[in-house]
Amino acid sequence: MISMARKTVLREPDGFLKVYKHKPGAEKNRTHYCPGCGHGILHKLIAEALEDLDIVDDTIMMSPVGCSVFVYYYFDTGHFQVAHGRAPAVATAVSRANPDSVVISYQGDGDLAAIGGNNILQAANRGENIVVFFVNNAIYGMTGGQMAPTTLPGQKTTTTPYGRDPKTDGYPIKVSELISQLTAPVYVTRTSLHDAANTRKTRAAVRKALQNTRDKKGFSFVEVLCMCPTQWKTKPIDGPQWIIDNMLDVFPLGVYKDITEDAPLTVRPTPVHDSDSVKKALDYKESKAELTRLDVPELFRKTSLRVSGFGGQGIMSTGIALAHLGMEYGYNVSWLPSYGPEMRGGTANCSVKIQDGSIGASEATEPNIIIAMNQPSLEKFEKIMQTGGALLYNSTLIDIEPSRDDVKVYPVPITGMADELGDTRVQSMVSVGAFAAITGLFDPAEINRLMPGLFAGKPEKVIKMNEKAIMAGYNYVKEHFSS
């Protein structure tokens, strides 16, 4: 008889990286968390579940600000590093763009319940197919131990040295209770890591939440009471007892909502990308004009434009007109407005992109052409221009020289020319004509053919006035600036 001895193999779950290669410094086999912290326990529970459910390669994690900022050090998954509190918003985009992925938002109380409070409520209310692991240690752990939205009444922090007073500081926010009142979430629970029995319950909750997301059941939320002995000013070994003595009465454990069995599959409408479907949805009326593409300079074959000025200068009208013209010429276009606090006199700008092929981002963060209608716009946006780009500015109102010497400058008296035509409001069309002359994208004669569509329902005299404005802007550039 041959006796086979049992062999126990201890190893990291496949959900973890074997070596924390992204972690700086020499110690790449240990976490950055403080002794007694609960993050490491929760990490292990998640990593084990990812392996057991065979979803490691399908998982994408959100790492926000706080102690969980370095989640990407440890997990062998996809990752997004996101701004403070915005993990649910980014998770929404990632989940919808990758509907077969398991998307995790891993957040602390200072992140989720404070600056991210609206983000988590809206994601939950929409029933996004994500799982949120909410680490509640009743304090800002990483940034110095300030009062968090979950800090307990009477609890001393660096910003409540005499203890949290509900009369002045409000009461702790009970996030699980809030989330559970919404219609869309399918699973909401609060667990703890203070002893073995409750750690086992947390393990089960983690797995159920991940299964829900894998199976496209919808929004799952697991709140975990977690030790933070460093900021609680306790010994690491005393952290679990601190939870028992202080947190359990305020944050009762248990399942607050579970409709997993009855939840239908989360099926989102397929995004519309083809131009014909978009035009139909927008009830867009084409002019049926047969336009011939011009020989456009290399710089403007992917036009990225920023139009800026104060409210009332036709900033949005300029952008809309150019985007409309781009569509008529068969380009892909985008128009993104940005308003100031006032309709008249406030700051306003818009981004316009005109090009063949896909437009990845609608905001012109590095424009190759700028139309600046007032001095603040010139000073702000010339800084972000591409080298060699075109800077068209309203010399009627701007009496300073641009600071950039690596761009082509076109001072055009846009407002003055509109006044001479008899109506300041046509300055937007003066800008359109000047833009056409600089970029070579549009033929001014063809633009005028399209004017009835651009100004549908307007009197004939208004259309004629704007036709004159386009030609005035176009001719001024052609007469005063060499190509």
N, C-alpha and C positions, 0 to 999 in steps of 0.2 A: 504494500500500500504506500502510495506517495502522498505525503502531506503537503498541501499548498497553504502557506501562510498568507493571511490577508494583508494587503498593502494599502495604506492610506496615502493619497497624494494630495498635498496642499498646494494650491496654485491660485493665481489671480483669475477671476472670471474673464472670458473672452471679451466682455464689454469694456474691460480696461486695457489701456496700453501696457505692454510688458515693462517698458522703461519710459519714464515720463520725459520724453525727448524734448518737449516744448518748454519744460521748466528750466529756467536759467540756473546757473551755478552748478556745483559738482554733485549735489544730492538729488539724483534723478530717480530714486527708488522710494521716496517718501513724500507725503503731501505737505502743503504749506500751512495746513490748519494747526491751530493751537492744541496743546494737550487737553483731552477731555471734550473737545468739540464734537458735535454730533454729525457734522457734514460727512465725515469719512464713513460713518456707519450707513448713512443714507446712500452715499455713492456706491457702496458695496451692494446694497440691496437692489439698486437700479441696475448695476452692471451684471449681477447674477441673473436678473429677470431678462435682460436683453439677450443674454446667451441662451437661457432656457427656452425663451420664446422664438429664438432664431431670427432676431430682428436687428442684430448689431449693424449689419451693412445697410439696413433700411432706415436707420435712425439719424435724425438731425437735431442737435441740441442748441438752445439759445443760452448764451452766457451773458448776463447783464452785469451791472455794477454791484459791488458789495463783496462779501466773502466768497461768493460763487463766481466772481469774475474770471477765475482761472479754471473753470470746469474743463475747458479744452486741454488742460494739462493731462487729464487723466483718462478720458473716455475715448475709445477707439471708434468714434462715430463722426458724422459730419457736424460742423459747428458754425454758428454765427455769433460774433461778438456784437452786442447791441447796446444802444444808449440806455441811460438810467430809466427804468420803468417801462421801456418800450418793448420788452420781450414778447408780450402777447400780440402786439401789432406786427412785429416782424415774423413771429410764428404763424400768424394768419396768412401772410403773403407766401411764406415758404410752404405751408401746408396746401394752400390752394394751387400753387405752381407745381407741387409734387404730391398729388393726392394719394399716391401709393406709399409714401414715406410715413414713418412714425415721428412726429415732431414733438419735442419736449421743451417746455419753458421751465427753467429751474431758477427760482427766485427767493430772495429773503424778504422779511417783513418791511424793512426800510425801503426796499425797492418796489415791491408789489403793492403794498398797502398805502404808501405815501405818494410819491410822484407818479407811480404807475397805477394808482387807484382806478382812474377812468379807463385805462387801457385794459385792465383785467375784467372790469365789469362789462365793457362792450364786447370783448372777445367771448366771454361766457354767454352774454345775451344773444350773440349770433350763433352760438352753438358750434364754434369752430372745432374741427376734428383734431384737437391737440390735447396733450396731458400737461397739467401744470403741477409741479412739485413746489409747494410753498413752505419754506423753512421759517418757522416762527420761534425766535428766541427772545422776543419782547424787548429788543434793543438794537441800535445800530452797532453791529459787531466790528466792521472793518474801520470805520471812520472816527472812532474815538469814544464810543459808548454813549451817544446822545439818545434822547427820548425818541422812540419810534411810535408809529400809530398803535402798536400792540403793547406798548409799555404798560405795566400794571399800576393801578392806583397805589400811591405811596412809594412806588419803586424809585430809588435814587439813581440818577444818571448824571452825566456831565452837564446837561442842560436843565435838569430838575434836581439840583443838589439837596433840596429839602423833601424830595419825593414828589411824584406826579400828583397834582391836585386836580380832580375832575372839574372843579369850579372854574379853573383858569386854563387847564390843559385838555379838557375833554376826557372822554372815557376810551378805553381800549377798543379798537375796531375788531369786531368778530367777523372775519372774512368768510369763513365757511357758512356761517348763518346767513350772511348777505347773499352769497352766490347761490345757496340752496333755494332762495326765494324766486329766482329767475326760472322761466319756463324751459329754456333750452338745455341747460346742463343735464347730463345723464347720471353722473356719479360725483358726489361731494362727500368727503369724509375728513375727519380730524383724528390723527393718531399721535403717538409719542414714542420716544426712544429711551425713556428713563429706566426701563427694566427689560428683561428677556421676553416676558409675555407680551408686552406692548410692542417690542421690536418685531416679534413674529406677526403681530397684527399689521404693523406697518409694511412688512414684507408682503403680506397678502394684498394689502391695498395698492401697493406699487404695481404688483403683477396684474391686478384687475384693471387698473387705470391704463396700463400699457396695452393690455389685450383689447380694451375698448377702442383705443386709438388705432391699433393694428386692424381691427375689424370694422373701422369706419363708423363707430357708434356715436361719435360726437365728442362733446367737451367733458373731460374728467378733471377733477380737482382734488389733490391730496395735500392737506395741511399737516405738517409734522412739527410737533413741539420738540425743540432741539436744544441741547446744552450749549451754553456760552460762558464757561467759568471765567474766562479772562475778563470780560466786561461786567460780569456779575460780581467780580471780586471774590470768588470762592476758589477753593482747591479743585483741581480736575475731578477728584474722586467724589466731591460733594455735589457736582452738577445734577445728577439724577434726582437727588433728594430735594434740590432747589425747585425742580419742576413739580414734584409732589406737593411740597409745602406752599408754593406760590401760584402755579399756573393752572392746575387742574380745575380749581373752582371757577376760575374766570373763563377758561377755555375747555369746556367739557368735551371729553372724547366721544367718538361715535360716528355712525354714518348719518349724514344729514339729508342725503337724497340718493336714491338708487333706482333708476328706471331702466337699467341696462337691458334687461330681458325684453322690454317692450319698445326699446328705441329702434327706429328704422335706420337703415344705412344712410350715412351722410353723403348725399349726392349733390354736388354743386352744379349749377348750369355751366356748360362749356363756354369759356371766354370766346368772344367774337373777335377775330383778327383780320379776316379778309375785308378788303375795302368796300366791296359791293354790299356786304351785310351791314357794315358800319353806316354807309350812306343811307341805306334803307331805314335803319333804326333812327337816324337823325332826320329823316324825311328830307334829305338833301336833293335839291333840284339842280341838275347839271345844265349848263348853258347849251350843250351840244355843239359848241364851237370847236372847230378842228384847228388846234393850235400846234405850231411847229416849235419844237425845242430849239433853243439858241445854243451857240457854242459858248458854254459857260467856262470861265477861268477855273483852274484846278482848285483854288482856294474855296470857291463857293459851290462846288459840286456837292458838298455836305454843309449847307448853310446852317449856322447856329447863331441866332440873333437875339440880342437883348434890347428891347425898347423901353425907355424909362423917362419919366418926367413927373409933373404934378397932376393931380386930378383935374380934368377939364381940358387937357391938351390933346385928347384923342389917342392916348397911349394904347388902350385896348383896341380901339377901332383900327389903328395902324396894324397891330398884330393880327387881328382877325382878317383884315383885307389881304395881307400878304399870305396868310395861311390858305385863304380861299383861292387866291391866284395860283398858289403852288398846286392845289388839288386840280384846278382846271388844266394845268400843264402836265398832269399825270404823275406828280411827285407824291411821295408819302410826306405827311406834314403832322406837326403837333403844335398846339398853342396852350400855354400855361400862364394864367394871370396871377398877379400878386398885388393886392390892394393895400393902401394905407388906411388909417382910421376914418378919413373923411372922403366923401365922394368928390368934392370940389376943393382943391387946394392941398389935399393930402398926397403923399408919395404913392406912386403906382408904377409897376413895371410888368412886362410880360416876356416870356421866352417863346420864340418861334423856331422850329426846325423844319427844313425843307430839303429833302434828299431822296434818292432811290434807296431801296433796301430798308431793313428794319430800323426803327428809332428806339434805341435802348432806354434812354432817359429823356424826358420831355423838358427838363430844366436846362437852360443854356449856362452851364457853370464855367465853361471856357469858350465864350463866344468868339467867332471870327469876324463878326460885325456888330457894332453897337450904334443905336440911334439915341443920342442923349439930348433931351429937350430942355433941360435946365442944368444949372451948375452943380447942384448936389449929385445929380445922376452921372454927370461926367466924372466927377471926382471919385465916386463910388465904383462905377463899373469899368472904367478904363483899366483899373488894376487887374482885372481878371481876364482881359482880352488875350487872345492868341497872338504871338509874335507874327508880324506881317499882316495882321487883320486890318479892317477898315473902320475908322472912327468917324461917324457922321454926327456932327453936333449943331445945335441951333444957335448960330452966331448972333441972332437977334437978342437973345437973353443971356448968352454966355460970353463974357468979355475977358476970359482968361485963356491962356494957351494950354493945351493938354500937356501933361508931364511926360507921356510916353514918346520916345523918339524911335521906337522900333515898330510902329504901326503907320499906316497911311491915314492922313487926316483930311477930312472934308468939312470945313466950316461952311454951312449953308444958312442963310437968313430965313429959316422956315416960317417963323411966325410973321415976320415982316412981309414976306411974299404973300402969305395968306391974307394979311390985312390989305395989301394992294389989290388983291382980287376982290375984296369987298366983304369977306367973312372969315374971321379968325378960325372958325371951326374947320375950315378945309385944310388946316396945317397938317392933319393926318395924311391927306392925299398928296400934299407936297412931299412929305417924307417917303411915301410909297414911290413916287416918281424918282426921287433922288436915289432910293434904294435900287430901283431897277437899272438906273444908269451906272451905279457903282458895281453891282454884281453881275450884270448882264443876264440875269435869270429871265426877265420878262420884257417883251416888246411893248412900249407904251401905247402903240396903236391897238394892239391886241387887248391891253388892259381896258382901253376905252370901249372896245367892243363888248367887254364884260360888265361895264358899269351898270346897265339896267338890272343885272342880277345882283351886283353888290349893293345896290340901293333900291331894291324892289319896293314898290309902293310909294317912292318919293316923287315929288313933282319933277317935271322935265328940267326946270331951271336949276334945281339942286344937282341933278345928274350932270348938266352942262358945266356948272361951277366946279364940280369935282374933277371933271375931265380936264378943265383948264389948270387946276392945281397940280394934277399928275404931270402934265406937259411942262409946267413951270419948274417943278422940281427936277425933272429929267433933263431939260435943256440947260438949267443952271449948272448942273454937274458937268455935262458935256462941254459947255462953253468955258468953264473956269478951271477945269482940272484935266491934265493930260492923262491918258490911259497908262 
